[in-house]
Amino acid sequence: MRKVYLIGIGAGDPEHLTVQAINRLNEVDVFFLLDKGDAKKDLVDARRAILERYVERPGYRVVQAVDADRDRAPADYVATVAEWHHRRADLYERMFRDELADDAVGGVLCWGDPTLYDNTIAVIEQVKRRGTVPFDYTVVPGISSVSALAARHRTSVNQIGRPVQITTGRRLAAEGFPDGVDDVVVMLDAQCAFTGLDDPGIDIYWGAYLGTPDEITLAGPLAEVAERIPPLRAQARARKGWIMDTYLLRRRTP
C-alpha cells in the first residue's frame, strides 16, 4: 500500500528539521509540492533547498502542482475554507493516484508543525476517507512558529501555573482578549487586531519570517509598540509579496 509522510520542516530555518524528519525524508520516493505562485516562490524554493541539503538517497522525484486559491475576504469564512480544503483534496488525490505507485512512499513538506495552524492533515484525511486511492499516512512533528517565536524572544509561551490560548486574529478582533488566560498566541493576523486592545498591562512579542534571513521581531508593552507593527508588517509584505507572522500577547501578573 502507498505510504505518505506529512513532515514538519520548521518555521523557516533549514536547521529546524528534526533527526526524525531527516530520516523520513530519506525514505520518500516522491515529494509533492504545491505552487502558490510567483509571490510565494520562496516557500517552494525553501522546500527544494531542504531536499537538496538532507536527502541522500538517489532517484527521488518532485511533483509540483498549482495550489488551489481561495477568497481572502469571504462572506462565509468557514464555508469558504471548507470548499478550499475540498479542492486541495482533489489535487492530492490526483497526484497520489497518478504519481505514486502502489508500494511507493510519498512526502508532503509542511511549514512549521503540521499539527498546528495547518490544514494538511485535514486535507489528507479527506482524501483517505474518499477511498479512491488506498494509502496510509504518518505525521512527523516539526518546530512551530510559536516555538520559534518564544525562543527568539527568550521567553516561554506560558507563565507559571497559568493557561495559554491559541486563537486567530478574527476572534481577537471580535471578542477581545480572552477571559481566564494571561497568555494568548495569535496566528497570522492580517488585520493587526491587537491594535484594538486598550490595556496598559499587556506586552506583545511579535515576529515575522521566523527562522529566515528576513526575520523581523519586535517586543514591548503593547501600548508603546502596537502602532509600530502595522507599517513594519505592510512594508515587509510589499517587499516580499507575502508574510507569515505570529505573536504572543501577555498580561502582566504580579
C-alpha positions in Angstrom: 0.0 0.0 0.0 1.1 3.6 -0.6 2.6 5.4 2.4 2.6 9.2 2.8 4.6 11.2 5.3 3.5 14.6 6.4 6.8 16.1 7.5 7.1 19.3 9.6 10.0 21.3 8.3 10.1 24.1 10.9 9.3 27.8 10.7 11.9 28.7 8.1 15.4 27.7 9.3 16.6 24.5 7.5 18.2 23.6 10.8 14.8 23.3 12.4 14.4 19.8 10.9 14.5 17.1 13.5 16.5 13.9 13.1 13.2 12.0 12.7 12.2 14.4 9.8 15.5 13.9 8.0 15.2 10.1 8.4 11.7 10.2 6.9 12.8 12.4 4.0 15.3 9.7 3.1 12.5 7.1 2.8 10.5 9.1 0.3 10.2 8.2 -3.4 8.0 11.2 -4.5 7.7 14.6 -2.8 4.5 16.6 -3.5 4.8 20.4 -3.6 2.0 23.0 -4.0 3.0 26.1 -6.0 1.4 29.2 -4.6 2.5 31.5 -7.5 5.4 33.8 -8.0 4.7 35.9 -5.0 5.3 32.9 -2.7 8.0 31.2 -4.8 10.3 31.4 -1.7 8.2 28.8 0.0 8.7 26.3 -2.8 12.4 27.2 -3.1 12.9 26.6 0.7 11.4 23.2 0.4 13.6 22.3 -2.6 16.7 23.5 -0.7 15.8 21.2 2.2 15.6 18.3 -0.1 19.0 19.1 -1.7 20.5 19.5 1.7 19.2 16.5 3.5 18.1 13.8 1.1 21.0 11.5 0.3 19.1 8.7 -1.5 19.2 9.0 -5.2 16.3 8.8 -7.6 13.6 10.7 -5.7 11.2 12.7 -7.7 9.4 16.0 -7.0 5.9 16.5 -8.3 4.6 20.1 -8.2 1.0 21.3 -8.7 -0.6 24.7 -8.7 -2.2 25.2 -5.3 -6.0 25.9 -5.1 -6.7 29.6 -4.4 -9.3 31.0 -2.1 -11.2 34.2 -1.3 -9.3 36.1 1.4 -12.3 38.2 2.4 -15.2 35.8 2.2 -18.7 36.5 3.4 -18.8 33.0 4.9 -15.3 32.2 6.2 -16.0 28.6 7.4 -17.7 27.6 4.2 -15.0 29.2 2.0 -12.2 27.3 3.8 -14.2 24.0 3.6 -14.5 24.4 -0.1 -10.8 25.3 -0.4 -9.9 22.1 1.5 -12.1 20.1 -0.9 -10.2 21.5 -3.9 -6.9 20.8 -2.2 -8.0 17.3 -1.5 -8.8 16.9 -5.3 -5.2 17.9 -6.0 -3.6 15.4 -3.6 -6.0 12.7 -4.7 -5.0 13.1 -8.3 -1.3 13.3 -7.5 -1.3 10.2 -5.3 -3.3 8.3 -7.9 -1.2 9.3 -10.9 2.3 9.8 -9.4 2.7 7.4 -6.5 3.0 3.7 -7.2 1.1 1.2 -5.1 4.2 0.3 -3.0 5.9 3.7 -3.0 6.4 6.4 -0.3 5.2 9.9 -0.8 6.2 13.0 1.2 4.5 16.4 1.9 6.7 19.1 3.4 4.6 21.0 5.9 5.7 24.5 7.0 6.2 24.6 10.8 4.4 21.8 12.6 1.6 20.1 10.6 -0.5 19.7 13.9 -0.7 23.5 14.5 -2.5 26.0 12.3 -2.0 23.9 9.2 -4.7 22.3 7.0 -2.6 19.4 5.5 -3.8 16.8 8.0 -7.5 17.6 7.4 -7.0 17.6 3.6 -5.1 14.3 3.5 -7.6 12.8 5.9 -10.4 13.9 3.5 -8.6 12.1 0.6 -8.2 9.0 2.7 -11.9 8.9 3.6 -12.9 9.1 -0.1 -11.3 5.7 -0.5 -10.5 6.1 -4.2 -6.7 5.9 -3.6 -5.6 3.4 -1.0 -2.8 4.8 1.3 -1.8 5.3 4.9 -0.1 8.3 6.3 2.1 9.3 9.2 2.6 12.8 10.7 6.1 13.9 11.7 6.1 16.9 14.0 8.2 20.0 13.4 9.2 23.2 15.1 6.2 25.5 15.0 6.3 29.3 14.6 5.1 29.5 18.1 8.1 27.7 19.4 10.4 29.7 17.2 8.8 33.0 18.4 9.2 32.2 22.1 12.8 31.1 21.6 13.7 34.2 19.6 12.3 36.4 22.3 13.9 34.3 25.1 10.6 33.7 26.8 8.2 30.8 27.5 4.7 30.7 26.0 3.1 30.4 29.4 3.6 31.9 32.9 3.8 29.7 35.9 0.6 27.9 36.6 -1.3 29.9 34.0 -3.2 28.6 30.9 -2.4 29.6 27.3 -4.9 30.1 24.5 -4.1 29.9 20.8 -6.5 31.9 18.7 -6.9 33.8 15.4 -6.9 37.5 14.5 -10.6 37.3 13.6 -11.5 36.0 17.0 -9.3 38.5 18.8 -10.9 41.4 16.8 -14.4 40.1 17.5 -14.1 39.1 21.2 -11.1 41.0 22.6 -8.5 39.5 25.0 -10.0 36.2 26.2 -11.2 35.8 29.8 -9.4 33.4 32.1 -6.0 33.5 30.5 -2.9 35.7 30.7 -1.1 34.5 27.6 -2.7 34.4 24.1 -0.9 33.3 20.9 -2.4 34.8 17.8 -1.7 33.3 14.4 -1.5 35.1 11.0 -3.4 38.2 11.9 -3.5 40.2 8.7 -5.6 43.0 10.2 -3.4 43.5 13.3 -6.3 43.0 15.7 -4.0 43.8 18.7 -4.3 47.5 17.8 -7.9 47.4 19.0 -6.9 46.3 22.6 -6.8 49.0 25.2 -5.0 47.5 28.2 -1.8 49.1 29.5 -0.9 45.8 31.3 -0.3 43.8 28.1 3.0 43.1 26.5 3.4 41.8 22.9 6.1 39.5 21.4 5.8 39.7 17.6 7.7 38.0 14.8 7.6 37.6 11.1 9.5 35.2 8.7 10.8 33.5 11.8 14.0 31.4 11.2 14.7 33.0 7.8 17.1 35.7 6.7 14.2 38.1 6.5 13.2 37.6 10.1 11.7 40.6 11.9 10.9 40.7 15.6 9.6 43.4 18.0 8.5 43.2 21.6 7.5 45.5 24.4 4.4 47.0 26.1 1.5 46.8 23.7 0.7 50.5 24.3 4.2 51.5 23.2 4.8 49.3 20.2 1.3 48.4 18.8 1.4 51.3 16.3 4.9 50.4 15.0 4.0 46.9 13.9 1.4 47.5 11.1 3.6 49.7 8.9 6.5 47.4 9.5 4.4 44.5 8.5 3.0 46.3 5.5 6.5 47.2 4.2 7.7 43.7 4.6 4.8 42.2 2.8 5.1 44.7 0.0 8.8 43.9 -0.3 8.4 40.1 -0.4 4.8 39.7 -1.7 3.8 37.6 1.3 4.2 37.4 5.0 3.9 34.9 7.8 3.8 36.3 11.3 2.6 35.4 14.8 2.6 37.0 18.2 2.2 36.4 21.9 0.1 38.7 24.0 1.0 38.6 27.7 -1.0 40.2 30.5 1.5 41.1 33.2 0.8 39.3 36.5 2.3 40.1 40.0 
